[in-house]
Amino acid sequence: MSDFLLYEKIGGIVVLTMNRPETRNALSSVEICEEFEDRCRSIERDPSVNALILTGAGPAFCAGGDIKKMRDRSGFAPAKTVIDTRDSYRRSIHLIPKALYNLEVPTIAAVNGPAIGAGLDLACMCDMRISASNAVFAESFIKLGIVPGDGGAWFLPRIVGYSMACEMALTGAQIDAEEARRIGLVSRVVDGSALLDTAQELAGRIDAMPGRTIRLTKRLLRDSAQFTLDHHLEMAGAFQTIVHETEDHREALAAIFEKRAPAFKNR
């Protein structure tokens, strides 16, 4: 496994820190993509994890792809055949959106600095985004003569709306943190020194809830855009039937009637 992602677990919260500040945390290799997939898989299998924070080391969140490797055709688009390049994307950068999207644990992007190209898309793959005041954002693929090849054209319109996504993707324009908040790309803007504390406070409030219900609630929210109302209600009814039988549901009711704080056990 690559060592791109630093892993820290605090209670039920995992913090993953992209740790290549010298490259502005660029997504530059197959190994990095596989590491994202491996980390998400291990987090999914750990029932004690209730929230994930993703952030970057150094001044940038993620600068996107490695443009030197693009120039040299040594990155995700090798100079072979077009079929080779298509398969290369499937085995590399496409692993990240699939891993994050399919993760039932809620995810928070703590955007500590520039999130450019695939870096912006990486933030969009998370469920919630909190920004440092000095962060900037750009869906900048078009300035390199390429398209968002990592799922950004799927995620971005669902967050900021079709019109604004078109404006960002078709011009490659850079926006600041306050504009990102105005268009709904991020939910909060805080001073950089308070970013991780703010993300951990939010993650802590999630972690205080029943863990199995957290995951099923995220699943309902995530899948709601893909289903009809009838299909959604069938899934909601099935999930509700499951959580009615959990110890944490019984504990929540007991705590209300006994006028005390609940002690959830993720069971």
N, C-alpha and C positions, 0 to 999 in steps of 0.2 A: 504494500500500500504506500502511496505517496504520503509525504508529511506536510502537505499544503494546508490541511485543516488542523488547527489546534483544538483539542477536545477538553472541555471542563464541565463537570457536573456538580451542581449546587442544589441539594435537595432533589426536587423533581424537575429542575430546569437544566437543560444542556446549552452551553455556549460554544458555538463553532466559530473560530476566528480564522479567516483566510490569512495566511502568514507568508506572503511573498511581497513585503513592502518595497523591495528593490525593483519589482516589475509592476508595482501598483496593483498587485493581486490579480494579474491577468490570468485568464483561463487558457493555458498554453499547451496542455498535453492531455493525452488519453488517460494517463495515470491520475491526473487531477479529477477528471470526470468520473473515473471509476471510484475514486476515493469518496466523492459526494454520494455515489450510489451505495457504497459500502456503509458509510456513516448513517445514511437514512435507513438502511435495512436494519442495522444494529439498534438504532433508536426505536424503530417500529416494534422490534421484538422485546424491548425492555418495558414492561408494564409500569415501572416506577417513573418513567419520563412523561411529564405532562405538558411541557412547552420547550421549544427550541428557539434560541436567538442566533442569528447569523450576522456577523460583522466582519470588518477588515482591520488588519494591523497596518499601522502607518497612516499617511495622510489620505489615502484613497480607500473607498469601499471596494471597487473593482473596476479596472480600466477596460474590461471586455476582453477581446481577443488580442493575441500577440501579433502586432502588425509586421514585425520583422520576420516572423515565421510565415505570415501571409505572403510577404514579398518573395521569400525564398521557397515558397510552396513546400514547407516542411512541417506545417501544422495540420489542421483538420482537412485541408484540401490538397492532398499530394498531387504532384504533377505526373499523373499516370493516365487513367481513363476516367471519363465522367462517371462510370459505374463505380469505380474505385472510390471516387470522391463521395458519391452518395452513400456508399457503405461506410466510409470513414466517419461521416457525420452521425450515422445511426449508432456506431460503436463508440462514439466519443461525446460530443457536446449534447446530443439528444438524451443521454443518460440522466443529465442533471434535471431538466424540467419534469421528466417522468418520475424521478425519485422524489422530488419535492412535492409534486402534485399528488402523488399516491400516498404520501405520508399522512397518517391520521392524526399525528401530534401537531397541534397548532404551531405555526412558525412566525417569527417576528424578524424582519430585517432591520437591524440598527445601522442605518446608513451614515457612516462616519465621515464620508468625503465623496469625491466624484464617483458617480455610478454611470458609466458610459457604455453604450452599445450593449454587449452581452452582460455587462455589469448592471445596467438598468433592468434588463430582462430578468436577471437573477433576483433582484429585489422584488420584481413583480411576481415571481414564482412563489414568494412568501405570502402568507395570509394577511399580515399586517406590516406596515412600514412606518418607522419613526426616523426622522432625519435630523442630523446636526445642522445648525444654521449655516455652516459654510459649505454644505454639500451642493453639488450641481448634478443635473440629470440630462441625458441626451440619448435618443434613439437614433444613433448616428451612422448606421450601416450604409445608408445611401451615399454618404460622403466618401465612402471607400468603394463605391460602385457595386455593392452587394446588398442582399436582402437580409432581414432578420431571420437567420437560419436556425435559431435555437428555441423557437416558440414565442418570441416576443410579439409577433403580429397576432397571436392568439390571446396572450395574457393582457397586453396593454389596452385594447379596446374594452375589455371587460372591467377594467379599473377606471379609466378616464373617459370612456365613451368613444364611439367610432370617429366622430369629427375631430376631436382633440388628438386621438391616436394617429389619424391621417396627417394632421398638421405636424406632429412630432416626427413621424417616420418618413414623410415625404420631403421634409426640409432638413432634417437632422439637427434642428435648432436646439441649443442648450438652454435649460431653464434653471432658475435658482430654487432654493428650498421653499421660499414663501410661495412662489408660483406653483410648485409641486403640491403644496398644501391646498392652494386655491382650487386646483383642478381635481383634487381627490387622490392624487398619486401617493401622497403620504398623509397620515392622520394627525401627526404632531411634528412640530419643529422645536428643537431645544438647543441650548448651548452645547457645544461639543463635549465639554467637561461633564455634562449631566446625561449624555446620551445613554451609556450603558446602565446607569442607575435607573433611568426612566424605563428602558426596555426590561430590566430585571424586575422593576416594580409591577409593570404590566404582566410579565410572565408569572410573577409571584401571585398575583390575583387570580390568574388562571389555574396555577398549581394548587391553590387552596380549594378548588372545586373537585368533585368526584372524578377520578382519572378516566374510568371507562366511559362515563357520560360525556366527558370532554371530547374523546375521540369520536364517539357516535354523533355528537352535535356538529363537529367539524365536517364529518362525512355528509350530513344532511345539508349543511350550508354549501359545501363545495359542489355537490351533485345537483343542487336545486336548479341551476341554470340549464342543465342538460335534459331534465325530465319534464313531462307534463305534470300538471297539478295532481291528477289521479295517481300517477306513478309515484310522485313524491309522497303523497298521503299514505300509500301502501307501505313505503319504506319507513316513514315516520311512525306508523302504527306498529310495525315490526320492531323497530328500535325501542319504542316506548314499552312494548311488552317485555323486552329483554331487561331494561333498566329497572322496571318495577320489581324485578326479582333480585336486585342487588342489595348487599348489606348497606351500601352507602345511601341508597334511597331510604331504607328504614331508619338509618342513623339521622338523615336530614329531617325526617318527620319527628323523630324523638327529640331532637335538639330544639325544634320549634316549640313543641309542647312543653318541654322542660326549661325553656328560656335560657339556653346555653349555646355556646359555639359548638358546631358539629366537629367530630373527629373522624374524618374520612380515611379509609384504608385501601382505596382502589380495589374494593372487592364487591 
